[in-house]
Each structure stands twice: as structure tokens, then as C-alpha cells.
Amino acid sequence: MSDRPQTVDRSTAGGPGDAGGQPDRDASRAPAEQAGGPERVEAHESASPPAQPHAPDAASGDDGKRAQQAPEAPARDADEDALRGDVDELVAAAAQRDEYLALAQRTQADFENYRKRVLREQTALVERATEELKRQGVPVEKIEIVPGVVTNTYDEATRLRDYTRKRGWRSILVVTSAYQSRRALWTLRYVFQDTNISIGLDPAAPGEQSPRPATWWWHRLGWKLVPGEYAKIIYYRMKY
């Protein structure tokens, strides 16, 4: 064994926990850095100013209004269309009402003119019948005129029934044209069926005011009377 003192090269010799001396410093530094890491992070975070809430600018406010107004535009247009449709319907209904009113007024005017014409014709007929009765020797005080205006045979029968009931008559004799005699007799019997008044009919002889039965088709009046009476008979049987 040599007595020379031995030297140890610490740059190359390793020891426990030593790798050339450097690992010990790194190992000792790492825990320190790990221990001080959170403190530095917290300090950095605390140093930064707190975030302020973002206030909407004028542009973003306008966008919000437009976003709110956008759904309202179609609804407003739909309401305007519905209102316009209602107005059009009211205008059409008013025009149709005016048309019906004008038609009713024309019909009423035509009926009044017809009533006046019938009244003039009946007045003239009553005057002629009265003069004829006088000429035949009937006393004036025995001639009675049933009041009222009638437009058809059925109305004549109903007025005559009411008049005879008030007068207390038990029988009547009706004089009419030969062409109307069948319909007149049927109508009088139908109207007087609930009374005790007997009905008689004496048709006027044709030839003066109406054509003769054998030659009625030679006359224009005949073509008006005969077919018209057949149509009226069918109408009376169906209605009454």
C-alpha cells in the first residue's frame, strides 16, 4: 500500500444522489420551482385588472332593435291584408245591398203602377155594369158594389164571401164570361165550401166581348183567352 495521499476527482466521481455534481443542484431546484409555481401564477393573476362587463355599443343596440322588429313586419303585413280584405267584402256587400234595394224599389213601383191600372180598369168595368143593369130595369137602390181592389178570381171570391156573410145572404148568382165560367165556378165552390151559401153561375153569351166557341181560333183574343184559361185552371188546381 502506498503512503501517498489519494485525491478524488469530484468532477468524475459519482456519489449518492450525485451525477457529476449537476443533478444535485437540479434536483434541489425542481422542488423549489414546483413550490414557488403556484405563488407566481397567483401573483400574475392578481396583478391583472378584473374584466369589465362589455357594454353594448350603439351599433349592437340597433342590431337588437332590427332583430326585434323583423318578426313584427310579416305580422303587420298580414293584418293589413286581412283588413283590406274585410273592407273589400264590406264594399261588395254594400254594392249588392244597393242593387237589391234598387230592384225592390223598381218592383214596388211596378206593382203600384199595376194596381193603379187594375183599379182604373175595374172602376170602368163597374160603371159599365151598373149602366147595363139600369138599362135592364134594375133599380139603383138594389145595385150594391163590393168594395176593394182585386187582382184575380180567387181574391174576388174571398171578398164576395166576406161581403155575403155580413149581409146575411143565403144564395148568390155569379155572371161571368163563358170562357172563365169553369174556373170561376170551381173557385167559388172552393172558397164557399165552409158556408151555407149556395152558388149559382150564369155565363154571358159569347159573341160580343169574346169570340164564339166554334171560331175562337180565328181571333187573336181567342188565342189569348182559351190557352190562358187552361193554364189558369191547372195553376188554380195546383195552388188551391
PyMOL commands that set and color helices and strands:
alter all, ss='L'
color gray80, all
select helices_A, chain A and resi 22-47+58-135+140-142+153-167+181-191+213-218+220-239
alter helices_A, ss='H'
color red, helices_A
select strands_A, chain A and resi 171-177+198-204
alter strands_A, ss='S'
color yellow, strands_A
deselect
rebuild
show_as cartoon
